[in-house]
Amino acid sequence: MDDLKTDYNNPFFTRGCKTVPDPEESVADTCSVGCCKMGAQNWMKAIPQPSVSEASVEIVEVRFKNSKKDFYRLSPDTSLNPGDIVAVESSPGHDIGIVTLTGATALRQFNNARQSNGIDGLRKVYRRARSTDIEKWMQAVGREFDTLVKTRQISRRLNLNMKINDIEYQGDGTKAVFYYTADERVDFRELIKVLAEEFRVRIEMKQIGIRQEASRMGGIGSCGRELCCSTWLSKFRTVSTAAARAQQLSLNPQKLAGQCGKLKCCLNYEYDSYADALKSFPPPDINLRTRKGQAICQKVDVYKGLMWYAYLESPNNFMAIPKESVHEIIEMNKADKLPDELENYALTEAPKADFGMTVSHDDLHRFDK
């Protein structure tokens, strides 16, 4: 229990450390995936290295607080391993971070990031962090919580319509980045003056969106696991209600919205496979005409290849019809032929249909913003 309490109160958890770093050690106790925010796993560890020229490029990925990561250049005579605490170039002074990836894996990640400045535009890794560097780093990190509380009090006193979400001190303690969210433009010039006098550091204000705010706060999703944006998701893609419609999900705002109030990022995970599977389905807005009457599509079961139809006269009587049979009936209707009834094409032992709640157009418009 004492160990769990220590880890829970560990201010370095957001930087990937299980415990508070030891000033006498230049290696942090880094965590595996799922044990810390934005943990990195070298999946290429067991794969043979590529060409010598590619592997010889000295690039390392260094992580800081929460989702902040960057790439740095190494000098030819320096060798680093994941978990090493390093002092890196910053503006001004230097910052302290933890190495997450090295070698060919870091190079592939760098190429995937598509940074415009190229390798020559990267900042340098100065050295492995000395004991004095780690001590200053620990003091700076220890100031973050108190600084956050005081900053919120100051912004409230100045009547600023903004929310201070997080504060990150630079490793040498000479600079602090204040992350905030606001619905409209905020004039925080007076706030910067007050903060500079109060904390005696260089102040940088950085506005973030509500998705970034949720990733920094963290939490548990409706799936029962940690939020993706807090553990591994680093790039936010646009999420629209089209993804929910393609997956035949219940368009219920309470189920589709994440903790940030926007559509859940996981709606995009399987969207491509659903969109590809739907290409073989007939349009659901086409009514089927039979001698017994017209039938409308109520639901589509994509991976089972079923479409649920019901007669206009009895909308509560659902029938599961294979998509091939629906194509056949549509072609018959185009030739002015009418089948006797849909019951001849329906599955006798079809799975039970689950029809979700509907949502108003106002809610869908709010989601798509």
C-alpha positions, 0 to 999 in steps of 0.5 A: 500500500505504501508503494501504491501511495507513493506512485499515486502522489508521484508528480513525475507520472505524467513524464513517464516515471514510476517513481521520483527520479534519483538525482544520483542516477541518470536513468529514469524508471520508465514504464511500459505501455499502459503504465504511464501517459504516452508510453512508448513501446519499441515494437521493432526491437526484435526486427533486424536493423535496416541499412547501415547508413540509415541506422547510423543517423543519430536521432533520439525521441525525447518525452517531456510532460504529458503528450509533449515529445520531440526529436533531437540530434546526438553528437557522434560520440554520444550513445543513449538508451531508452530511459536515459535522462538527458539535457537538451537544447531549449530557448532559452537555457536547457530542458530535461527529458527522458529518451523514449526511442533511439536508432532506426525506430526513432528515425522511422518515427521522425520520417513519419512526423514529416518535419519540414526543417529536416534533420539539420533543423533539429535541436541538440542533446547536450549530455546525460543529465548530471545530478545537479540537473536532475535536482533542479528538474525535481525542484521545478516539477515540484512547483507546478501544482502550487503555481497552477493553483495561484495562477487560477486565483490570479486569473479569476481576480483579473476577471479573465474568461479563460481556464488554466489547465496545466503548467509545465516548467522547463527543466532548468526552472527558467521558463514555464508554459501555461496551457489554457482553454478559452471560448474567445480571444483573451487579452492576458497581457496584464496576467503575464506581468503579474505571473512574471512578478509572482514566479520570477520565470519567463512566461509562455501562454499556449492555448489548447482545445478541449480535446487536448485538455481532456488528454492532459486531465486523463480519465476512464472512458466508457469502455472501462480503460484509460482515455486513448488521448491520455495513453497513446493517441497523439494526433487528433483526426476530425470525427463526424457523425458519418462514422457513427452512421456507417457503423449503424450506431445509436445516434445518442449524444450521451453514448457518442460523446467523450469526456471532452464533449466531442465525438469519441475518437474511437469512432474513427478506428473501424470506420474505414472497414465499415465504409468498405463493407458498405460498398456491397450493400444496396442504398438503404433509402430504396423501398422494396415493393411487393404485392403485400405492400412497400417495405422500408429499411430499418437497420443494416447489420454490416458484417452479417450482410443483413438488412432489416425491413418492415412493411409500412402498414406494420412498422414493428414487424422486422425481417432480416433479409440478406443483402443479395436478396435485397439486390434481387428484389430491387432488380425485379422492381426496376423491371416492374416485377413484384415478389409476393411477399418479403417473408419468402426472402427473410431468414427464419432464425435471424438474430434479434435486431437492436434499434437504438435511440434517435437524435434530433438534428440540433444535436447532430449539428452540435456534434459536427461543429 
